[in-house]
Amino acid sequence: MSFTNVDQAECQSYFVEYLTQANASPSFQAYKQRSYQSLGDIVGKHVLEVGCGVGYDVFNLARIVGPEGHVTGVDLSETLLSKAREQAATGSLPCSFEQASIESLPFEDHTFDACRIDRVLIHVPDPAQALEEVLRVLRPGGVLVVLEGDFDSLAIAHPDQELTQTMTSLWSSLYLHGHIGKELSSLVQRAGFAEVVSEEYKLEFLNPDFAESFLGFRDGVQAAISTGAVHPLKAALWWADIRKLSREGQFAAALTGYGVRGVKQ
Ligand SMILES: C[S@@+](CC[C@H](N)C(=O)[O-])C[C@H]1O[C@@H](n2cnc3c(N)ncnc32)[C@H](O)[C@@H]1O
């Protein structure tokens, strides 16, 4: 399942559930909180959150900027934005939402003091162009914080690690830019940002249902079979072992994430 075009997908509730589970996961909470701090002092500032999904980060940032500031959430998906707007209407946080693509943001040059982008560029056809577009709408001195996982780093507990590595080596090909995590720092630099710093963090998956959904197990196993890398029977047995570990409360997987900060000169 890809976030490239949620509105055209068959089962849209899947995406809402996925984002809700991700937001509730402790390791996601940890990197998200850290990323808010990386934006610097944003009290009273105008912040842009691109690819905001159902708006969790917009609401958190709106609490930080306070009544003198404002957070604008942008997303390609009207379905996800309608959930965000519904939630926003229940309170009075300083935030608003706009439907747009990161490829062409509907804002004047130099509009925002800071911008945050969380697990979005992996789905965007041209991440370099997208970052240039974000640079355009930031004011000089404005801060960018962008976050992505690196699917090459996927590790899964399993008795057959050799087979597991054959399976996981195909995982990054399920995404438009499955390797983007470790390329993020140079992408941000090449887009024209200065003072670029990168930080690694760990995403841990101990809930097998969430992991199966977030990490796309079904598609991963399918890719291993259809590319001929793994015999279908071996792949089925591999997944059966994962299910067994899950039933026994032994499931564990992890992924490295990268958070990159840059400043517009
Ligand atoms: C994995 S979700 C992450 C959502 C949110 N950042 C979070 O952490 O909860 C990716 C989001 O990017 C959005 N997206 C995908 N392509 C986009 C584009 N070209 N422009 C803006 N948003 C996009 C999707 O609709 C989805 O909401």
The ligand as a Tripos MOL2 file, in Angstrom:
@<TRIPOS>MOLECULE
LIG
   27    29     1     0     0
SMALL
NO_CHARGES

@<TRIPOS>ATOM
      1 C1          3.5240    8.0590    5.5670 C.3       1 LIG1
      2 S1          2.3920    9.3720    5.4830 S.3       1 LIG1
      3 C2          3.0490   10.4380    6.7520 C.3       1 LIG1
      4 C3          2.0360   11.3960    7.2930 C.3       1 LIG1
      5 C4          2.5240   12.3130    8.4070 C.3       1 LIG1
      6 N1          3.6710   13.0790    7.9850 N.3       1 LIG1
      7 C5          2.7970   11.5660    9.6790 C.2       1 LIG1
      8 O1          3.9690   11.4400   10.0780 O.co2     1 LIG1
      9 O2          1.8390   11.1050   10.3070 O.co2     1 LIG1
     10 C6          2.7980   10.2340    3.9840 C.3       1 LIG1
     11 C7          1.9140   11.4200    3.7200 C.3       1 LIG1
     12 O3          2.4230   12.1430    2.5940 O.3       1 LIG1
     13 C8          1.3330   12.5250    1.7780 C.3       1 LIG1
     14 N2          1.8630   12.7760    0.4190 N.ar      1 LIG1
     15 C9          2.2680   11.8670   -0.5000 C.ar      1 LIG1
     16 N3          2.6920   12.4950   -1.6140 N.ar      1 LIG1
     17 C10         2.5640   13.8350   -1.3850 C.ar      1 LIG1
     18 C11         2.8220   15.0030   -2.1620 C.ar      1 LIG1
     19 N4          3.3150   14.9130   -3.3960 N.pl3     1 LIG1
     20 N5          2.5770   16.2080   -1.6100 N.ar      1 LIG1
     21 C12         2.0610   16.3100   -0.3450 C.ar      1 LIG1
     22 N6          1.7890   15.2410    0.4220 N.ar      1 LIG1
     23 C13         2.0260   14.0150   -0.0790 C.ar      1 LIG1
     24 C14         0.3610   11.3740    1.8920 C.3       1 LIG1
     25 O4         -0.9430   11.7190    1.4690 O.3       1 LIG1
     26 C15         0.4720   11.0610    3.3760 C.3       1 LIG1
     27 O5         -0.3930   11.8450    4.1490 O.3       1 LIG1
@<TRIPOS>BOND
     1     1     2 1
     2     2     3 1
     3     2    10 1
     4     3     4 1
     5     4     5 1
     6     5     6 1
     7     5     7 1
     8     7     8 2
     9     7     9 1
    10    10    11 1
    11    11    12 1
    12    11    26 1
    13    12    13 1
    14    13    14 1
    15    13    24 1
    16    14    15 ar
    17    14    23 ar
    18    15    16 ar
    19    16    17 ar
    20    17    18 ar
    21    17    23 ar
    22    18    19 1
    23    18    20 ar
    24    20    21 ar
    25    21    22 ar
    26    22    23 ar
    27    24    25 1
    28    24    26 1
    29    26    27 1
@<TRIPOS>SUBSTRUCTURE
     1 LIG1         1 GROUP 0 **** ****
